[in-house]
Amino acid sequence: MTCECNKYQPIQLRRKDILDRIKVSRKLKKQLNQIAKHNDEHNLYMCKVCGQLWQGSRAWNWGNDEYLFKVPQIDIDDWIYEPYMCPDEMLIYSAVMEDYYEKNSFRITETKCQEPDCFEKAVVNSVLCKKHFIENLQSVGILPKRPSGRLFAPYYINSSE
């Protein structure tokens, strides 16, 4: 059996790239062994040849199909406690947040943020600083919450947080 892990690069945070990875993941999974599971949404796999770890996650915005992406080495118990952040969730979050930041300005006032222990200045039309204002919108479901999981290179979340 030959290893094909090097054939697959990190998924670019674009809709087409996630869809393309979904399409090849079933074939790729044949060379991997499942070594852990987190709920019904994430699986941890290891290449039978080279030992590369892969996370399989479900992309709800793409029909809830599983797709695989390379992840760094990690203790299995640590991964079960907190899997890696999923590229599809990063993509959706970044797009929504970027759109929100483009459509809204956050002018700073001279008033202190009303959040306890915060020393930042509040934004116009709020008693909160930008950070706490965004967190408040996220807590009531107006904006999406940051995706859960471990963030790892080369992935990042593109937002103005």
Secondary structure, DSSP 8 states (H G I E B T S, - for coil): ----GGG-----SSHHHHHHHHHHHHHHHTTEEEEEEETTTEEEEEETTT--EEEEEEEGGGTTEEEEEEE----HHHHHHS-B--HHHHHHHHHHHHHHHHH----EEEEE--STT--SEEETTSSS-HHHHHHHHHHTTSS-----SB--TT----S--
